[in-house]
């Protein structure tokens, strides 16, 4: 797996949101879900309408860690979701594939499809080193910028230590870059 980065520039983030808004509602909601819910894409793709309809929070057993977690639904994400699901049935996947499976049911899109969706916008913006994990990292990076609470972010991401969290959101690289760039001999 190649190393991917968070979307650090708010102008780029907003431009991407507009790109997906115009392009396709499902893709727009997927992008919002990724940047407002600190989950891995493998967990996001498993959601059904019933998991979020009328809810203030949702429960999930994380696929990677097998740990049960309870997450609040962010108010911004709730607005987007409520509009998106109003005509959908509870049993439908939030991010349903356009193709039906062998049982005639629309399953969730694949991780590869999610990657293609993300990269279509990144290509338009000239962004490199972006992938599905960039969404979760984007949440972490901007959460940290706003709060400076690395301990809470460590808990949100369920990381073992702060160094892992710093590295994960690209903070270590940013600090190192800024330190070198601003250094001067007086």
GIQUIGI-V207961 format. One record per pair of residues at least 24 apart in sequence whose C-alpha atoms are under 8 Angstrom apart, sorted by the first residue. I is the first residue (numbers start at 1). J is the second residue. Records with the same first field share a line. If there is no record, write none. Layout:
# GIQUIGI-V207961
I = J + J
This chain:
# GIQUIGI-V207961
2 = 129
3 = 129
4 = 129 + 130 + 131 + 133 + 134
5 = 129 + 130 + 131 + 133 + 134 + 137 + 138 + 169 + 170
6 = 130 + 134 + 135 + 136 + 137 + 138 + 139 + 141 + 169 + 170
7 = 134 + 135 + 137 + 138
8 = 138 + 141 + 142
12 = 125
16 = 121 + 122 + 125
19 = 121
20 = 121
25 = 84
26 = 84 + 94 + 95
27 = 117
29 = 80 + 81 + 84
30 = 95
31 = 118 + 135
32 = 77 + 80
33 = 77
34 = 135 + 136 + 139
35 = 135 + 136 + 138 + 139
36 = 74 + 76 + 77 + 139
37 = 71 + 73 + 74 + 136 + 139
38 = 136 + 139 + 140 + 156 + 157
39 = 136
40 = 132 + 133 + 136
41 = 111 + 132 + 133
42 = 111
45 = 93 + 94 + 95 + 108 + 109 + 110 + 111
46 = 93 + 108
47 = 93 + 94 + 95
48 = 90 + 91 + 92 + 93 + 94
49 = 85 + 88 + 89 + 90 + 91 + 92 + 93 + 94
50 = 89 + 90 + 91 + 92
52 = 81
53 = 82 + 85 + 90
137 = 168 + 169
138 = 169
140 = 169
141 = 169 + 170 + 171
